[in-house]
Amino acid sequence: MALKIRGLELKDVSELRKLHDQYYAHYEFPPFLDCLNAFIIEDETSEIVMAGSVEKTAEIMLVTNKAKSEFQIGKALVEAQRCAMFTCGIHHIRDAYAFTDNPHYARHLIKHGFIETDKALKLRVR
């Protein structure tokens, strides 16, 4: 079975919408045309096997002085979030992620707009 990869074209979007609605309706339709790269993988009959895209995302990384008060750390988390949102805005990044094993920090982040998502998998590419 030979597969062919090619760039996504505007004419592909309606077929992708059908596939998305059939199999992934519980997720938002991806903004394929607004990504860094969008592609189609077809079989030998030119039928779509898969479509994908690469989108800019941000990971917010913080080092916290845990000797400070919870109140001061909470205020610093809000300021860090403001800085991250500003940075994402000027770079046209839609999503920012924060990973924490501290349930107190997680509750604070959720209180300030973060949402819990499905388990994330990470691939370091460089």
C-alpha positions as CSV (number, residue, x, y, z in Angstrom):
1,M,0.0,0.0,0.0
2,A,1.7,3.2,-1.2
3,L,0.9,6.4,0.6
4,K,1.5,9.9,-0.8
5,I,1.9,13.0,1.3
6,R,1.0,16.5,-0.1
7,G,0.1,19.9,1.1
8,L,-3.4,20.6,2.1
9,E,-5.4,22.6,-0.4
10,L,-8.6,24.6,0.1
11,K,-10.5,22.0,-1.8
12,D,-9.7,19.4,0.9
13,V,-11.4,21.3,3.7
14,S,-15.0,20.1,2.9
15,E,-13.9,16.4,2.9
16,L,-11.9,17.0,6.1
17,R,-15.0,18.5,7.7
18,K,-17.0,15.4,6.9
19,L,-14.3,13.1,8.4
20,H,-14.1,15.3,11.4
21,D,-17.8,15.4,11.9
22,Q,-18.0,11.6,11.6
23,Y,-15.1,10.7,13.9
24,Y,-14.1,13.7,16.0
25,A,-17.2,15.8,16.5
26,H,-16.4,16.1,20.2
27,Y,-13.3,18.2,19.3
28,E,-13.1,21.6,17.7
29,F,-12.4,21.5,14.0
30,P,-8.6,22.2,13.5
31,P,-7.7,25.5,11.9
32,F,-5.7,23.7,9.2
33,L,-5.4,26.8,7.0
34,D,-3.9,28.9,9.8
35,C,-1.1,26.6,10.8
36,L,2.6,26.5,10.0
37,N,2.1,23.5,7.8
38,A,-1.0,21.4,6.8
39,F,-0.8,18.2,4.9
40,I,-2.8,15.3,3.4
41,I,-1.8,11.7,3.4
42,E,-3.6,9.8,0.6
43,D,-3.7,6.1,-0.5
44,E,-3.1,4.9,-4.0
45,T,-6.7,5.8,-5.0
46,S,-6.1,9.4,-3.8
47,E,-8.5,8.9,-0.9
48,I,-7.6,10.7,2.3
49,V,-6.2,8.4,4.9
50,M,-5.2,11.2,7.3
51,A,-4.8,15.0,7.4
52,G,-2.6,16.9,9.8
53,S,-1.1,20.2,10.7
54,V,1.6,21.7,12.8
55,E,0.5,24.6,14.9
56,K,2.5,26.9,17.2
57,T,1.8,26.2,20.8
58,A,3.5,27.5,24.0
59,E,4.6,25.7,27.1
60,I,4.9,27.9,30.1
61,M,7.9,26.9,32.3
62,L,8.4,28.4,35.7
63,V,10.8,27.9,38.6
64,T,9.3,28.9,41.9
65,N,10.9,29.9,45.1
66,K,8.8,27.8,47.4
67,A,10.1,29.6,50.5
68,K,7.8,32.5,49.6
69,S,4.2,32.7,50.9
70,E,1.4,31.0,49.0
71,F,-0.2,34.5,48.5
72,Q,3.0,35.9,46.9
73,I,3.4,32.8,44.7
74,G,-0.3,33.1,43.6
75,K,0.3,36.7,42.7
76,A,3.4,35.7,40.8
77,L,1.5,33.0,38.9
78,V,-1.0,35.6,37.7
79,E,1.8,37.9,36.5
80,A,3.5,35.0,34.8
81,Q,0.2,34.1,33.0
82,R,-0.2,37.8,31.9
83,C,3.4,37.7,30.5
84,A,2.7,34.4,28.7
85,M,-0.6,35.6,27.3
86,F,1.1,38.8,26.0
87,T,3.9,36.7,24.4
88,C,1.4,34.3,22.8
89,G,-0.6,37.2,21.5
90,I,2.3,38.9,19.7
91,H,3.4,35.5,18.2
92,H,-0.2,34.5,17.2
93,I,-0.2,31.4,19.4
94,R,-3.6,30.1,20.3
95,D,-2.8,27.7,23.1
96,A,-0.4,27.7,26.0
97,Y,0.2,24.7,28.3
98,A,1.4,24.5,31.8
99,F,2.3,21.1,33.3
100,T,2.4,20.8,37.1
101,D,2.5,18.0,39.6
102,N,1.4,20.4,42.3
103,P,-2.4,20.2,42.9
104,H,-2.4,23.6,44.6
105,Y,-0.8,25.2,41.6
106,A,-3.2,23.3,39.2
107,R,-6.2,24.6,41.1
108,H,-4.9,28.1,41.0
109,L,-4.2,27.9,37.2
110,I,-7.7,26.5,36.6
111,K,-9.2,29.4,38.7
112,H,-7.4,31.8,36.4
113,G,-8.6,30.4,33.1
114,F,-6.6,27.2,32.4
115,I,-8.7,24.1,31.6
116,E,-7.9,20.4,32.2
117,T,-7.2,18.6,28.9
118,D,-6.6,15.1,27.8
119,K,-3.3,13.6,28.6
120,A,-0.6,15.4,26.6
121,L,2.3,13.5,24.9
122,K,5.5,15.4,24.2
123,L,8.1,14.9,21.5
124,R,11.3,16.9,21.9
125,V,12.4,17.6,18.3
126,R,15.7,19.4,19.1
